[in-house]
Amino acid sequence: MGRTGLPLPAPYPGRSGLGGGPASAVLRVACSGEGFARARVFTRDTLRGWSLEHRGDDAVLVVTELVSNAVTHAVPSAAAGAPEVRLGLALSPARLTLSVSDPGDDGPVFNPSDGSALREHGRGLCIVDALAEEWGWSPRPPAGKTVWAALSTRPLT
């Protein structure tokens, strides 16, 4: 069990020598400070289980920014009912993909050179862009979207 009280995902099969396909883990994120904290702990615990502790800081920062964007921009415009934000982690041999799905239909707005470096808000995707090898988004029919970012699994030099 991880610190969240949830079972840890199984180690990535390719790293344990058992063979097999990519590993994945999913968490429903509550739209609260507690939900954000749980998403960060879930990410760290999952990466530890996959022997990717060296990507923990970057992954947690990317997850924090993506979840924050979902809660700030997509959840308030969601239809009545409990809004759902889902965090997904997927591991293949060369990359770790972090994804956040939310009920909003509008794509993220990325303004890399708008002079916002000193602003309190609006820098999240700039941080994601700086840390990820690539990132993007796709619609999730019938409503919603998924924003994702990919990090290399190679050890940092």
N, C-alpha and C positions, 0 to 999 in steps of 0.2 A: 504494500500500500504506500502511496505517496503521501506527502504532507496534506493534500487536499482530502484525504480519506477515500479517494477513488483508487481502484487498482491501477498499477502502472501498466502502460502498454508493453506488450512483449518486445524484447529486443529485436532490432531489425534482423531478419533472418540471414541476410547476406553477411552481416557482421558477426553473427554467432557461428558461422560455418555450416548452417543447416540448409542453405540455399533457399530459393523461393523468390517471390516478388516483393514489391515495395510494401513498407509498413505505413500505417496511418493511425491517427487518433483524432477524436472529435469531442468538443466540449460545448454545451449550451451555456452561453455567457449571460448572466443576469445583468441588467442595465443599472448597475450600482457600483459604488466603490468596492464593495465586497466581490462583486463579479469581476471587476478589473484585476483585483489581487488574485483571485482564483485562476484567472486566465494566465497570469504571469507564473504562478506556481505550477500550474498544469504544464506550461511550456517547458519550464526548467526540468520538472520531473520526467517528462517525456523524453527530452533530449538526453538526460542522464541515462535513462533506460536504453537509449539507442547509442550510447557512448559518444555523444556529440556535445559534451560539456563545453568544448572550445568554441562553439557557436552560440552558447547560452545568452551572453549579454546582448549580442546583435539581434538574436531571435526575439528575446523578451522586449527589446525596444521597438522592433517592427510590429510585434503583436500588440503592444500597448498603443501605438499610433493608429493601427488599423481598427482596433476595437473602439478606441476613442472617437475616431471619425464616424464609425457606424452609429454609435450611440448619439453623437452630437448632431449628425446631419440626416440620418435615415430613420431612426426610431421616432423622432417627433412627428414626422410626416406619415408614419405608418397608419394603416386602418385600425379601427377600434379593436381592442383585445390585447392580449399580452404580446408585445413585440418580441420577435425572436432574432437573436444574434448568435451565430454559430462560428466557432473557431475550429479550423481544421489544420492538422499537421500531416504532411505526407513526405515520406523519405524514399528516395531512389538512390542508387549507388553514388551519383555525382551531385545530387542536389536535395535540399530541404525546401519544401514549398509550404508557406504559411498562408492560410486563406481565412477570410472573414466574410460570411454571408449575412446579409441583412435585408429587411423588407423594402428598402428604398429603391426606386427605379433609376434615379439619376446617377450618372457616373461621377467618380471623384474628380475634383478640380485641382490640377497641378499647375502652380505658378512658380517656376524655378527662379525667375529673376525679377520679381515684382517689388523688390526692396523691403521684404517683410522680415528680414533677418532679426530685427530688433523687436518685432511685434510679439505679443504674448501668445496669440493664436495664429493658425494658418501655416505652420511650418511642418506639420506631420508628414505629408507626402514628400517633402524635400528630404527629411530624415530617412524615410523609406527608400527613396531614390538613391541616396548616398550609400546605404548599407546593402541593398539588394543587387544581385547581378542583373536582374530584370524584375519588372512588376507590371501588373495590368489589371484589367477587370473584365467581367462578362456578365450579361444579363442572365437572370435566373427565372425563366418562365414558370408560372404565369405572372409572377411579380417578384421584384427584388433583384439583387445582384450579388456577385462574389468578387471581392478585391483580393488579389494574391501577390505575394512577393517570393522570389526564389533566392536562396542563399546557397553558396557552395558548401559541400561537406568536407572539402579539403582542410587540413589543419592550417591555421593562420601562421604566417611567417613573420 
